[in-house]
């Protein structure tokens, strides 16, 4: 079960239609194909995995997005098969699926972006998917229910759908942002198996959609980790349908929009961690007073990705030594252990080069019983800060991944 996962209700977005179907890609018979049809004139931006072995749909989506300058009409997603490690045939199949959508929708082939998530190294059932595409296009509707069903259709090892909305007022117009994410394992995005889609009815220029997305990604999807593994298929997209209020960075309303986008994407990113494979705890690693944000990020990920730290968290063991080990292994130049402080939630555990005078094993054990835990590290080196979000490492994580293909 997800760890304290509570998301605000989702609502539909003007200019976004969605549909799903169970094509038979997944063996359990659940929905495994999803289509988003966007209003003509919509503008889309995306960030993708930096994994060298990126999946065929990533290659195709990046090419199409670039050639269309963000003028995208549809997104096609399948779950249950990653179409990664499938060579040139994988690229051909992904392109053929885009063509099938374009034919049914009446748009250019390159105005369609493909996405896949699931098992790596197996070919997609090409004809099976092409046979279901016309019905997907015909069934696409603009409704909250359709978006909620789409959030379920992109799931693989997720236990719940992750979808939420934020609404803001720009002048006398309401602007809606609705997003969904999937992912539970193989999670440490480097963007730019994780997918995220955020839609808004605002009218925003291509370069500004890209700016807004990258700003939000840096503090959300690029600040999470389950197991330090970057998927071959990661993608995060922002689509602006242009049906509503016009926005630009020069507008007084832009900070309000950017803040709403930041908050929504952080919720969706944290939802992935709360639903991480086998997770029993949601852990925030907050690193402060760093010489640079890069230093803070290094320390945050060193703690968040340490198997020793993560297993101690699962055991509710306040093993301060493992936290110190993780901080120290980064090798930050000029780091003085006597200036470093560490807290677990509100409990000071390390200060002045030694355990805090008020720390006891009993108090450490008590604070570690919480399901939401914050590890706060003060480096004493500067003014930068960064937070990273992670989960514990449980027996169930090992079981889920040992049996993933069986």
Secondary structure by P-SEA (a helix, b strand, c coil): ccccccccbbbbbcccccccccccccccccccbbbbbbcccbbbbbbbbccccccaaaaaaaaaaaaacccccbbbbbcccccccccaaaaaaaaaaaaaaaaaaccccccbbbbbbcccccccaaaaaaaaaaaaaaaccccaaaaaaaaaaacccccbbbbbbbbbbcccbbbbbbbbbbbccccccccccbbbbbbbcccccaaaaaaaaaaaaaacccccccccccccbbbbbbbbccccccccccccaaaaaaaaaaaaaaaaaaaaaaacccccbbbbbbbcccccaaaaaaaaaaaaacaaaaaaaaacccaaaaaaaaaaaccccccccccbbbbcccccccccccccccccaaaaaaaacccbbbbbbbccccccbbbbbbbbbcaaaaaaaaaccc
